[in-house]
Structure formats: structure tokens, C-alpha cells
Amino acid sequence: MMLVSKFEKRYLLRNIFIPITCIVVSILLVTVKIYYKKNADVILPAIFLFIVGCLFLFYGLKSTYKVVVEKKTITKIYLLSRKKESFSYRAIRHVDKEFIDGFYSCEVGQITGYYIYIYYLENDKELIISSLYFKNYNELLEKIDLYCGCRFF
């Protein structure tokens, strides 16, 4: 049985919010120059913001991928390029479990945060699975553990 990752909406929103904001502000600056302040010197900042926004958007979407867990292989499919990287479970060299600190909540009295699992693969590649990226993060980890046949956690 195949399991496909489901993106966490907040993750996608974070990847596109800042770049889209930069692009929109650059368009607004040019609009202000055209319609309101003809002598405003906003072309250079507008071009800079537009280029920065496009670069961040491209980088954020280029490094975003979904994961398909199957019985014999795991496949990473990149969102922008649709490039696929498949590898068998034997390609997993080791796994690190890292806790990413959140913040301390006085009301609850606990530190919030989340874990990420970094699978180090052959050829210096890695697969990162985190609750920050995927809604079905626990299912993905369980399936990988089940199909791999070895206990990483």
C-alpha cells in the first residue's frame, strides 16, 4: 500500500507569504509612481523587492517536496520541477531525531516545539520528515519504520 504525504498548509503559506508580499509591495510602489507621485524615486526599490520576492519564491518552491512511501521504495517528488528521487530502504545510513525549540507558554507551563527526523541516505542526500511540513507526519514515520524493518526511533 502506498502512502502519500499531505502538506501542512501553514508550511506552504510560510514558503510563499514573504515572497508574495515583496512582489505585491513592488507592484504597489510602481503603481504609486504611475498614478499618484510622478516624481517619486521608487523604481530601484520596486525592482529590488520584485527580484528578491521572485528569488525567495523560486527557492522556497524548489526545495519543497512531497513524499511517497511504498513497500520497497521512498520517493521524493519536488513541487516545482516534478523531479522524482527514489531510493530503497537499504539506502538509509542513519536517522537523527532533532527537537526544534518553540517557545515557553506561561499559560500551559510547558515548552512547545516539534521533532524533525532527518534520514541520511547514500550519496550525501537526506530526507527530512517533520510535523511542520506534513499533516500525516506520524503515519509517514510509522510506514517507513514498518517497511524498513529496523527500528530507528
C-alpha positions as CSV (number, residue, x, y, z in Angstrom):
1,M,0.0,0.0,0.0
2,M,1.2,3.5,-0.9
3,L,1.2,6.5,1.4
4,V,1.4,10.0,0.0
5,S,2.4,12.9,2.3
6,K,-0.1,15.8,2.8
7,F,1.3,19.3,3.1
8,E,0.8,21.3,6.2
9,K,-1.0,24.4,4.9
10,R,1.0,26.7,7.3
11,Y,4.2,25.4,5.8
12,L,3.2,26.3,2.3
13,L,1.9,29.6,3.5
14,R,5.2,30.5,5.1
15,N,7.1,29.5,2.0
16,I,5.0,31.9,-0.2
17,F,3.9,34.7,2.1
18,I,7.1,36.7,2.3
19,P,7.9,36.4,-1.4
20,I,4.4,37.3,-2.5
21,T,4.4,40.3,-0.1
22,C,7.6,41.5,-1.6
23,I,6.2,41.2,-5.1
24,V,2.9,43.0,-4.2
25,V,4.8,45.8,-2.4
26,S,6.9,46.3,-5.5
27,I,3.9,46.5,-7.7
28,L,2.2,49.0,-5.3
29,L,5.4,51.2,-5.4
30,V,5.3,51.3,-9.2
31,T,1.5,52.0,-9.1
32,V,2.1,54.9,-6.7
33,K,4.7,56.3,-9.1
34,I,2.5,56.0,-12.1
35,Y,-0.8,57.3,-10.7
36,Y,0.0,59.5,-7.7
37,K,3.6,60.7,-7.3
38,K,5.1,61.1,-10.8
39,N,8.4,62.3,-9.3
40,A,8.8,59.6,-6.7
41,D,12.0,57.7,-7.0
42,V,10.7,54.2,-6.3
43,I,11.8,52.2,-9.4
44,L,15.0,50.8,-7.9
45,P,13.4,49.7,-4.6
46,A,10.5,48.2,-6.6
47,I,12.8,46.3,-8.9
48,F,14.9,45.1,-5.9
49,L,11.8,43.9,-4.0
50,F,10.4,42.2,-7.1
51,I,13.6,40.3,-7.7
52,V,14.1,39.3,-4.0
53,G,10.5,38.2,-3.9
54,C,10.8,36.1,-7.1
55,L,14.1,34.5,-5.8
56,F,12.6,33.6,-2.4
57,L,9.5,32.2,-4.1
58,F,11.6,30.1,-6.5
59,Y,13.9,28.8,-3.8
60,G,11.0,28.0,-1.4
61,L,9.1,26.1,-4.0
62,K,12.2,24.5,-5.5
63,S,13.1,22.9,-2.1
64,T,9.6,21.8,-1.3
65,Y,8.7,18.2,-1.9
66,K,6.1,15.6,-1.1
67,V,7.0,12.0,0.0
68,V,5.5,8.8,-1.3
69,V,6.2,5.8,0.9
70,E,5.8,2.4,-0.8
71,K,6.7,-1.1,0.3
72,K,10.1,-1.2,-1.5
73,T,11.0,2.5,-2.0
74,I,10.5,6.0,-0.8
75,T,10.1,8.7,-3.4
76,K,10.6,12.5,-3.1
77,I,8.7,14.5,-5.7
78,Y,9.7,18.1,-5.9
79,L,6.8,20.5,-6.1
80,L,8.2,22.9,-8.7
81,S,10.2,20.7,-11.0
82,R,8.3,17.5,-10.6
83,K,11.7,15.8,-10.4
84,K,11.5,12.4,-8.7
85,E,14.2,10.8,-6.4
86,S,13.5,7.2,-5.4
87,F,15.6,5.2,-3.0
88,S,15.3,1.9,-1.3
89,Y,15.2,1.4,2.4
90,R,18.8,0.0,2.2
91,A,20.0,3.4,1.2
92,I,19.2,4.8,4.7
93,R,22.5,5.1,6.5
94,H,21.2,6.5,9.8
95,V,18.5,8.7,11.2
96,D,18.7,11.7,13.5
97,K,15.8,12.9,15.6
98,E,16.1,16.6,16.4
99,F,13.9,18.7,18.6
100,I,13.3,22.2,17.3
101,D,12.6,24.6,20.2
102,G,9.4,26.6,20.0
103,F,8.6,29.0,22.9
104,Y,7.6,28.7,26.5
105,S,3.9,29.1,27.2
106,C,3.2,30.6,30.7
107,E,-0.5,29.6,30.5
108,V,0.2,25.9,29.8
109,G,3.5,25.8,31.7
110,Q,5.4,23.9,29.0
111,I,7.9,24.4,26.2
112,T,6.4,23.9,22.8
113,G,8.3,22.7,19.7
114,Y,8.4,19.8,17.3
115,Y,10.6,17.0,16.2
116,I,12.2,16.5,12.8
117,Y,13.5,13.3,11.5
118,I,16.5,13.5,9.2
119,Y,17.1,10.4,7.1
120,Y,20.7,10.4,5.9
121,L,20.9,8.5,2.6
122,E,23.6,7.3,0.3
123,N,25.3,9.9,-1.9
124,D,25.1,12.5,0.8
125,K,21.3,13.0,0.3
126,E,18.8,13.4,3.0
127,L,15.1,13.2,3.6
128,I,13.5,15.4,6.2
129,I,10.1,14.5,7.7
130,S,8.6,16.9,10.1
131,S,5.2,17.8,11.5
132,L,6.0,21.3,10.3
133,Y,6.0,20.1,6.7
134,F,3.4,17.2,6.6
135,K,0.0,16.7,8.2
136,N,0.3,12.9,8.2
137,Y,3.8,13.0,9.6
138,N,3.2,10.2,12.2
139,E,1.8,7.9,9.5
140,L,4.8,8.5,7.3
141,L,7.2,7.7,10.1
142,E,5.2,4.5,11.0
143,K,5.1,3.3,7.4
144,I,8.9,3.9,6.9
145,D,9.6,2.1,10.2
146,L,7.3,-0.8,9.2
147,Y,8.7,-1.2,5.7
148,C,12.3,-0.7,6.6
149,G,12.2,-3.5,9.1
150,C,14.6,-1.8,11.5
151,R,13.8,0.4,14.5
152,F,15.2,4.0,14.1
153,F,13.1,5.7,16.8
